[in-house]
């Protein structure tokens, strides 16, 4: 069912680009073999270049870039764009933003959320806000303004649990949510009014494939994942991304990449990626999965489930790759090495990268 959906929605529109990667764990991906690492340790296919745009503890456009950079997303900004990044540190957490000019220079940097706790992943909304998720017991989702004009607000109706990532489905007007617990669940939030996340209903996916309402999303004594008897449990929910009618999410305990076909209401394990974590996609339907550990790669997962490396980061062996996100025009990929070369637990050596090159673009319709 899923594979037919991907074909129908154009996820394999780059046809020949997927040739050579239909076999699981292919050594060469659709963009070709990885070249030698550059001075920053970044190995990319021919035709791609990379650079560091921010480092934890160092000034960038007047702002000291936060420690432990994690989930991120890009937003349009006139002729330029903005990249936002969470900070997965205790108590101070929050999120920061980099504003880029049309030529790619960093023109501004500023905080968009402060004083929160272990902000891990999240997701962008169609109305250009950032959902920053706390990965703590009874964690909250904060809706943030990437442009820095409005204060962030907690969206408590989306549940109090160990939040990881969020993905908006504008077709069904719901937000999918993952939970980073060994027996975590996969949720959807149905706002009362699409575009306003203040009120709504939190549902959990069950073993039968049906969605059931969580009775008390903000309960103090009974965790959301234990409130519905036949809720389906997953081994450590991580990244989450919606495209072409499918919500993809990853689970770190078993390294699986899951695909929920929203129209059909079906779920399947699409592939296995070692250390599967944050995930993003292109307008052409390509799925990019970042690794937590492993070979420190961002991998491409084909519609048939084949896995191949897109990039590899050397010298950051005790880190994890986080926050992959494409610029609005699809020409630049941003991501971070959360703990950098030093690999310290506080993420004080985090590196945030930009990769530029001939990424596959959306097809003409």
C-alpha positions, 0 to 999 in steps of 0.5 A: 500500500505504501509503495503504491502511495509513494509512486502515486504522489511522485516520491520517485519522480527523480527516477534514475536518481534512485537507481543504484540505491534500491538495495538496502545498505548500498555503499553508493547513493543516488548522488554518487560516491562520497568524496574525501572529507573537507577541513571540517571532516565533512565528506560529500558527493561530488558537486556538493560543498559544506561549511560550518555556520555556527559553533556552540559557545562562539559568537555568530552575528552577535549571538553566542550560539547555544550548546547541544544544537538539536532539532531544526527547521527552515522558514522563508524570509523575504529573499532570504531564509531562517534556520531555527535550532533547539538546544537540548540542555537542562533548564536553559534549553530553548531555541535560537535562529540564524537569519540568512541573506539571499546570497547565503551570509548570516545577517542576524542571530537571536533567541526565540525561546528561553528557560525551557528544558531539554528541547530536543526536536520539534517541527515546522507548521504551515503557518510558519511557526516552530514547535519546540518539544521538551524531552522530559517527563511531562514535557511541553510543546512550545509554539515559537516565532522564527522571526523573533517578533512574538513570544513563544507559547506552551501548547498544553493541549498537545499533551504532557509527555516526553516529547520528541518531534512533531509533523503537520499534516495539512491535508487532514489538519492534524499534527503527528507527535512522537514520544521518546520512551522505550514504550512510547506512543505515536500520537496525533493532535486535532486542533479545534481550529486549524492554525490555532493549537491552543485547544484540540484533541490528542489521539493515540494510535492503537494496535488495531490501527485505529486512533483513540482519544487520550482521556487526560493529555495533561494528567499528573499521575497517569502517563498519556502512553498508559491511558489507552489499553490497546495503544501501540508502543514503539521503542523510543520515538525520534524524528517525524516528517510528513510529505506526500501523504505519508508521515515518516518517523523513526525509533531509536531502540530498533533503528526503524524508519516507519511510514504511516500512510495517512490516507489509507490509515496503514503503518509499515516499517519501511527500513532500518537505519543504524542510530535512526534519529531526526528525519527530513525530506525534499520537495522531490520526495527524498527522505534523509535520516540523521544518525545518532552515533554509528558512522555519523552519516545522514542517509537517504532512504529510497521508497523501496527501503534502500539505504545509502549514505548522503554525507559522513562526518569524520572526527565527531565520533562521540556526537550525533547528527541532528536538525536536518532541514532544507532551505525553502528553495531546497538548495541547502541542507542544514544540520548539526553535530550536537557534541562536536569533535570533543564529544562532551556530554554538555554539547559545548562543542556543537557544530551547525553545518550548511551543505549546498549542491544539486539536490533533487527538486520537486517535479513540474506538475 
